[in-house]
Amino acid sequence: MNFFKRTAQPPPEPVKVLQPLHPFYPAGVEIANFVANDKTVAQLLAVFAAGCAVILGATWLLTGRLAPRLKTMDKVIVLWFCLTGSIHLFFEGYFAYNHTQMGGAQDIFGQLWKEYSLSDSRYLTSDPFVLCMESITAIFWGPLSFLMIYFIITSHPMRYPLQAIVSLGQVYGDVLYYATSLFDHYYKELSYCRPEAYYFWFYFVFMNFIWIVIPGSLLADSVITTTRAFKALNRMSKTLQGNGVAKKPKQNGHVKRA
């Protein structure tokens, strides 16, 4: 008997490469009940673009019927407030209401948020700042955007004050959104965005920068228009006073005229 005969050894098992539980950054961040999207990026972007197109098209037609004499620029501003109001109230409102369930959400809004969260995973972790910012946006800037449409169509005197308030709120929220994320990135070395440039420059920078450029322009328009109105009022008051038309203060219950 040959005691030195080697017995057959089973082949070594292949080394298993552990796959990450999810694709979001920072690596290892806990996302409760995560379920991967079952729709492709192209499908999600197409649905989002189609939704925006329907909102803009319907708004343009309704505005033409309700206010046919409205200036073209005012119609464009109506389109903006209808689109941004819809996004604030329904899309961002969806997040604010479902923030604890975002990881496993498989409806169209949930999958859109998970796709966007590749550029900012705070949306999947109930981050306090993002939750508070989006809640304020949905509760205030959403409904007020629709009120702005009514003010524009009816030439309401509150149009420009409200336009300034809503636009300033949008710019302020967006600046804080950028600032908190970049502060964590540069000072805490904590990145919420995947390293691919597409997610940072298109999702995080471009998609949010829209809410700085357009509201910033509307805010400037409100300030300029309000300033001109007060200048015209001051000139009118001085002219009336110079012509002796303006009434002087009451004395002994009678109005003394010049």
Secondary structure in CASP SS format (residue, H / E / C, confidence):
PFRMAT SS
TARGET T0000
AUTHOR 0000-0000-0000
METHOD secondary structure of the structure
MODEL  1
M C 1.00
N C 1.00
F C 1.00
F C 1.00
K C 1.00
R C 1.00
T C 1.00
A C 1.00
Q C 1.00
P C 1.00
P C 1.00
P C 1.00
E C 1.00
P C 1.00
V C 1.00
K C 1.00
V C 1.00
L C 1.00
Q C 1.00
P C 1.00
L C 1.00
H C 1.00
P C 1.00
F C 1.00
Y C 1.00
P C 1.00
A C 1.00
G C 1.00
V C 1.00
E C 1.00
I C 1.00
A C 1.00
N C 1.00
F C 1.00
V C 1.00
A C 1.00
N C 1.00
D C 1.00
K C 1.00
T C 1.00
V H 1.00
A H 1.00
Q H 1.00
L H 1.00
L H 1.00
A H 1.00
V H 1.00
F H 1.00
A H 1.00
A H 1.00
G H 1.00
C H 1.00
A H 1.00
V H 1.00
I H 1.00
L H 1.00
G H 1.00
A H 1.00
T H 1.00
W H 1.00
L H 1.00
L H 1.00
T H 1.00
G H 1.00
R H 1.00
L H 1.00
A C 1.00
P C 1.00
R C 1.00
L C 1.00
K C 1.00
T H 1.00
M H 1.00
D H 1.00
K H 1.00
V H 1.00
I H 1.00
V H 1.00
L H 1.00
W H 1.00
F H 1.00
C H 1.00
L H 1.00
T H 1.00
G H 1.00
S H 1.00
I H 1.00
H H 1.00
L H 1.00
F H 1.00
F H 1.00
E H 1.00
G H 1.00
Y H 1.00
F H 1.00
A H 1.00
Y H 1.00
N H 1.00
H H 1.00
T H 1.00
Q H 1.00
M H 1.00
G H 1.00
G H 1.00
A C 1.00
Q C 1.00
D C 1.00
I H 1.00
F H 1.00
G H 1.00
Q H 1.00
L H 1.00
W H 1.00
K H 1.00
E H 1.00
Y H 1.00
S C 1.00
L C 1.00
S C 1.00
D C 1.00
S H 1.00
R H 1.00
Y H 1.00
L H 1.00
T C 1.00
S C 1.00
D C 1.00
P H 1.00
F H 1.00
V H 1.00
L H 1.00
C H 1.00
M H 1.00
E H 1.00
S H 1.00
I H 1.00
T H 1.00
A H 1.00
I H 1.00
F H 1.00
W H 1.00
G H 1.00
P H 1.00
L H 1.00
S H 1.00
F H 1.00
L H 1.00
M H 1.00
I H 1.00
Y H 1.00
F H 1.00
I H 1.00
I H 1.00
T C 1.00
S C 1.00
H C 1.00
P C 1.00
M C 1.00
R H 1.00
Y H 1.00
P H 1.00
L H 1.00
Q H 1.00
A H 1.00
I H 1.00
V H 1.00
S H 1.00
L H 1.00
G H 1.00
Q H 1.00
V H 1.00
Y H 1.00
G H 1.00
D H 1.00
V H 1.00
L H 1.00
Y H 1.00
Y H 1.00
A H 1.00
T H 1.00
S H 1.00
L H 1.00
F H 1.00
D H 1.00
H H 1.00
Y H 1.00
Y H 1.00
K C 1.00
E C 1.00
L C 1.00
S C 1.00
Y C 1.00
C C 1.00
R C 1.00
P C 1.00
E C 1.00
A H 1.00
Y H 1.00
Y H 1.00
F H 1.00
W H 1.00
F H 1.00
Y H 1.00
F H 1.00
V H 1.00
F H 1.00
M H 1.00
N H 1.00
F H 1.00
I H 1.00
W H 1.00
I H 1.00
V H 1.00
I H 1.00
P H 1.00
G H 1.00
S H 1.00
L H 1.00
L H 1.00
A H 1.00
D H 1.00
S H 1.00
V H 1.00
I H 1.00
T H 1.00
T H 1.00
T H 1.00
R H 1.00
A H 1.00
F H 1.00
K H 1.00
A H 1.00
L H 1.00
N H 1.00
R H 1.00
M H 1.00
S H 1.00
K H 1.00
T H 1.00
L H 1.00
Q H 1.00
G H 1.00
N C 1.00
G C 1.00
V C 1.00
A C 1.00
K C 1.00
K C 1.00
P C 1.00
K C 1.00
Q E 1.00
N C 1.00
G C 1.00
H E 1.00
V C 1.00
K C 1.00
R C 1.00
A C 1.00
END
